[in-house]
């Protein structure tokens, strides 16, 4: 990030996508700030894949899943309270 190079954090497998917050938290532990870690698992991958017009951020008319947690997403004791997928819980 400091060099200005776009990068994404990826699980390498759709079945392991639930590990993305953990992977981002590890990057934070290595010095990446939380804002850039969040972007590295959301908008930047969409930009790299060329689908950012449809997904990757919360904007009108984009596809999005929303995750609600009881603490900051990357906190070790953060728990998922709600997931909205395609507008449904």
N, C-alpha and C positions, 0 to 999 in steps of 0.2 A: 504494500500500500504506500509506504513512504516514497517509493521510487515512481509512483504514479501509474503502475501497471495494473490494469483490471484483473481481478482474480475471483474465483468462485471456490467455495468450500462445498465438496460433494461427498456423498456416501459411497458412490461408485455402483450403487445397486438400488433400484426402486424399493425393494423389500427392506432395505436398511435406512430409508429416508427418515425414520423416526430418530435416528442417531444424529441428525444434523445439528440440533441444539448442543449436544455434547461435543461434537467436533468444533463448533464455533466457540464454545466455552474453553476448549483446549487452546484455541488460537488466542483468545483473550488472556488466558494464563501465560501465554508466550509473549504478550505485549500488545496485541491488536486491541483497539478500543471497541466497545460493544456496538457502537453505531456501524462501524465498518464490518464487524463480524455479522451483524444482522443483514446488511446489504449483500454480503458474500454468500448468504444462503437464500436470498430472495431475488432482488432485482438484477444483480450482476449476472447470475446464471441465465436468467431470461434474456438479458442483452446478448450474452455470448452465443446463446442458441438462436437468436433472432426472433424471439417470441415476446419481447417486452411490450409490444403494443397490446397484447392480450393478457399478459400475466406478469407477476413479479412484484407488483405493488398494489396497494389498495386505492383504486380509482374507479370512478363510474365506468360501467361497461366492460370492465376487465373481469376475467375469471379469477376467483380467489377463495382460498380456504382461510379461515380466521381461527387463531388459537388464542384462548384466554387463559392466563395463568394467575396464580395467587401471589406471585412475587415476580421480580424481573426474570425474564425468560432464561437467562444464563446463570441464575443463582443455583447453587447446588441443591437447595431444598425447594426449588420451584415445582409446583404441581399443576397439572393441566386441570382446569375447571370446566372448560367447554370447548368444543370444536365445531365450527360452522363450516360445512362442506356443501357446496352448491345451494347455499341458502338454508340448509337444514341442519339441525343439531345431530 
